Amino acid sequence: MRPIRLASGTRRGRFGLRLGQLPRPLQGRNRTRSRRFGGRYHGVNALELAAARSRWAGVSVGEKATLLLGMTFCVIALPPLPALPLFAAVVLVCAYLARVPWRLYAGLVAAPAAFIALGLGPLIFAITTEGIVLIDGGVAQAATVLGRSIVAMSSTMLFACTTPMAQLLGWCGRIGIPSSIVHVMALTYRMIATLIATARTMWEAQAARLGHTNMRRWIRSVAGLIAALFVVAFTRARRLGEGVSLRGELATMHLVGSSQGAATRWGYLAGYVALLVAVTLVSLFVPM
């Protein structure tokens, strides 16, 4: 076999690749992008990094829960008009004030929204003996379901993008949630983080073995990754359950860190409640 020269525009090797034709996961641009969005930034995922860097990271968790989760419940319970447009505008203003990464935020909302949109077919069409027929009012009902879902998910994801998990766990302990449940939540969150890191390592290892050079290899690599990750997840979950069962009373365990969260600003909290009440009254008593 003749040697391979490394100058540009030279001969190809045995695999038909030149030096500049390495798979995309191996190139430096993607590695830089991975660090930029939290992929390898001290093991922190992009969502947790965005929550820690948000302007609302230091705001009391109770305030954000009252406003954002309160909007989620109102969107589900109130009539769609004019509640959905009003709450959508409030969510966008809050996202702008919190300075969340728009690309990450849009991806977090779009992924479940696309999944819900795929399931709207039974609300629009029906299969009868005469074939597929259009349901009366089905399009309007499907649009209402999709609109409620998008606005509710936007509010919930904004809460996730502005609240670090450590603060949320501490707040759950302070409001009276049993410490055993909080401890299991923390362990589950940690296991999810390690599984994400494991999946990323597997993906990069497959790319290093040229497993993403064409569509056939890419599909085979994805299937192998899912199968391997499935086994790893169940193995780690079983070990985690055994470790928890061998520990002492979970009620005696406490989270490491400050026991006091950010001070609640009662004026802002009253304003959030007034906003929710005002939109509720407008939605119930103003005809649309």
C-alpha positions in Angstrom: 0.0 0.0 0.0 1.4 3.4 -1.0 1.9 6.0 1.8 -0.6 8.8 2.3 0.7 12.4 1.9 -0.8 15.0 4.2 -0.7 18.0 1.8 -4.0 19.3 0.6 -5.3 17.9 -2.7 -3.2 14.7 -2.4 -4.0 11.1 -2.6 -6.7 9.4 -0.6 -6.1 6.6 1.9 -7.7 3.2 2.0 -11.0 4.5 3.3 -11.4 7.2 0.6 -11.0 10.1 3.0 -8.8 13.1 2.9 -7.4 15.0 5.8 -10.2 17.6 5.7 -13.0 15.1 5.3 -13.2 13.9 8.8 -16.7 13.4 10.2 -18.3 16.6 11.7 -18.2 15.4 15.3 -14.4 15.3 15.1 -13.8 18.8 13.8 -12.8 21.6 16.1 -15.9 23.7 15.3 -18.3 21.3 17.0 -16.0 20.9 20.0 -16.0 24.6 20.5 -19.8 24.7 20.1 -20.1 21.9 22.6 -18.2 23.9 25.2 -20.1 27.1 24.4 -23.5 25.6 25.1 -22.5 23.7 28.2 -21.7 20.4 26.6 -18.3 20.1 28.3 -18.3 23.1 30.5 -17.3 21.4 33.8 -19.8 18.6 33.3 -22.8 21.0 33.4 -25.6 20.6 30.9 -26.8 23.5 28.8 -30.1 23.9 30.8 -28.4 24.1 34.2 -25.8 26.5 32.8 -28.5 28.8 31.4 -30.4 28.7 34.7 -27.3 29.6 36.7 -26.5 32.5 34.3 -30.0 33.8 34.1 -30.9 37.3 35.6 -33.6 35.6 37.6 -31.2 33.0 39.1 -31.1 35.0 42.3 -34.9 35.6 42.5 -36.8 33.6 45.1 -38.0 30.3 43.8 -41.4 31.0 45.4 -41.9 34.1 43.3 -41.0 32.4 40.0 -43.2 29.4 40.9 -46.2 31.7 41.7 -45.9 33.6 38.4 -44.8 30.9 35.9 -46.4 27.8 37.3 -49.5 29.9 38.1 -49.7 30.9 34.5 -49.4 27.2 33.5 -52.4 26.3 35.6 -54.4 29.3 34.3 -53.6 28.4 30.7 -55.0 24.9 31.2 -58.1 26.0 33.1 -59.2 29.3 31.5 -61.0 29.8 28.2 -58.5 30.0 25.3 -59.5 33.5 24.3 -58.2 35.9 25.4 -56.2 34.0 28.0 -53.7 32.3 25.6 -52.6 35.5 23.8 -52.3 37.4 27.1 -50.3 34.8 28.8 -48.1 34.2 25.7 -47.2 37.9 25.8 -46.4 37.8 29.5 -44.2 34.7 29.0 -42.2 36.4 26.2 -41.7 39.5 28.2 -40.5 37.4 31.2 -38.1 35.5 29.0 -36.7 38.7 27.6 -36.2 40.1 31.1 -34.6 36.9 32.4 -32.2 36.9 29.4 -32.6 33.2 28.7 -30.8 31.8 25.6 -33.4 32.0 22.9 -32.0 29.0 20.9 -32.0 26.7 23.9 -35.4 28.0 25.0 -37.0 27.5 21.6 -35.6 24.0 21.3 -37.0 23.1 24.8 -40.4 24.3 23.7 -40.4 23.0 20.1 -39.5 19.4 20.9 -42.6 18.5 23.0 -44.7 20.8 20.9 -43.8 18.7 17.8 -44.6 15.5 19.7 -48.1 16.9 20.6 -48.7 18.1 17.1 -48.2 14.6 15.8 -51.0 13.3 18.1 -53.6 15.8 17.0 -54.9 13.7 14.1 -57.6 11.9 16.0 -59.1 15.3 17.0 -59.4 16.4 13.3 -60.1 13.1 11.4 -62.2 10.1 12.2 -62.1 6.6 10.5 -65.6 5.4 9.6 -67.2 2.9 7.3 -67.2 5.6 4.7 -63.5 6.3 5.0 -61.7 9.1 6.7 -64.0 12.1 7.5 -63.3 15.5 9.0 -64.7 16.0 12.5 -66.9 19.1 12.9 -65.0 21.6 15.0 -62.0 19.3 15.1 -59.5 21.8 13.6 -60.5 24.5 16.2 -60.3 21.9 19.0 -56.9 20.8 17.8 -55.6 24.4 17.6 -56.8 25.0 21.1 -55.0 22.0 22.5 -51.8 22.9 20.7 -52.1 26.5 21.8 -52.6 25.6 25.4 -49.7 23.1 25.3 -47.3 25.6 23.7 -48.0 28.4 26.1 -48.0 26.1 29.2 -44.7 24.5 28.1 -43.2 28.0 27.4 -44.0 29.0 31.0 -42.8 25.7 32.5 -39.6 25.8 30.5 -39.0 29.4 31.4 -39.1 28.3 35.1 -36.6 25.5 34.3 -34.3 28.0 32.4 -34.2 30.4 35.4 -34.1 28.1 38.4 -31.0 26.0 39.2 -31.8 22.6 40.4 -30.0 23.1 43.7 -32.2 26.1 44.5 -35.4 24.1 43.6 -34.4 21.2 45.8 -33.7 23.5 48.7 -37.0 25.3 48.2 -38.9 22.0 48.1 -37.4 21.1 51.5 -38.3 24.5 53.0 -42.0 24.3 51.9 -42.6 21.0 53.7 -42.0 18.3 51.1 -40.6 15.2 52.9 -36.8 15.1 52.8 -36.9 11.5 51.6 -38.7 12.7 48.4 -36.3 15.6 47.9 -33.3 13.2 48.4 -34.7 10.8 45.7 -35.3 13.8 43.4 -31.6 14.9 43.8 -30.3 11.4 43.1 -32.5 11.0 40.1 -31.4 14.3 38.7 -27.8 13.3 39.2 -28.3 10.0 37.5 -29.9 11.7 34.5 -26.9 14.1 34.3 -24.5 11.1 34.3 -26.5 9.3 31.7 -26.4 12.4 29.4 -22.6 12.5 29.9 -22.4 8.8 29.1 -24.5 9.2 26.0 -22.3 12.0 24.8 -19.1 10.0 25.3 -20.6 7.1 23.4 -21.6 9.4 20.6 -18.2 10.8 20.3 -16.6 7.4 20.4 -18.8 6.2 17.5 -17.8 9.3 15.6 -14.2 8.6 16.2 -14.7 5.1 14.7 -16.3 6.7 11.6 -19.7 5.5 12.6 -21.4 8.7 11.2 -19.9 8.9 7.8 -23.1 7.9 6.0 -26.8 7.4 6.8 -26.6 3.6 7.1 -23.8 3.7 9.6 -25.5 6.6 11.4 -28.7 4.7 11.9 -26.8 1.6 13.1 -24.7 3.7 15.5 -27.8 5.4 16.9 -29.5 2.0 17.4 -26.4 0.7 19.2 -26.2 3.7 21.4 -29.8 3.5 22.5 -29.5 -0.2 23.3 -26.3 0.2 25.3 -27.7 3.3 27.1 -30.8 1.3 28.0 -28.8 -1.4 29.7 -26.6 1.2 31.4 -29.6 3.1 32.7 -31.2 0.1 34.3 -28.0 -1.1 35.8 -27.2 2.3 37.4 -30.8 2.6 38.6 -30.7 -0.8 40.3 -27.4 0.1 42.0 -28.8 3.5 43.0 -31.8 1.8 44.5 -29.7 -0.7 46.4 -27.5 2.2 47.7 -30.5 4.1 48.9 -32.0 1.1 50.7 -28.7 0.5 52.5 -28.5 4.0 53.8 -30.0 5.3 57.1 -33.2 7.2 57.6 -33.5 9.6 54.6 -35.3 12.1 56.7 -32.1 12.8 58.6 -30.3 13.8 55.4 -29.9 17.4 54.3 -28.7 19.1 51.2 -25.2 20.6 51.3 -25.4 24.4 51.0 -27.2 27.4 52.5 -30.4 26.5 54.2 -31.9 29.9 53.4 -32.9 30.8 49.9 -33.3 34.2 48.4 -35.5 36.6 50.3 -39.1 36.8 49.0 -40.0 40.2 47.7 -43.6 40.5 48.9 -44.4 43.5 46.7 -43.4 41.6 43.6 -45.3 38.5 44.8 -48.4 40.5 45.3 -48.0 42.0 41.8 -47.7 38.5 40.3 -50.8 37.4 42.0 -52.7 40.5 40.9 -51.6 39.9 37.3 -52.9 36.3 37.4 -56.2 37.5 38.9 -56.6 40.3 36.4 -56.0 38.0 33.4 -58.4 35.4 34.9 -61.2 38.0 35.4 -60.7 39.3 31.8 -60.8 35.8 30.4 -64.0 34.9 32.3 -66.0 38.1 32.0 -64.9 39.7 28.8 -66.7 38.1 25.8 -64.5 37.2 22.8 
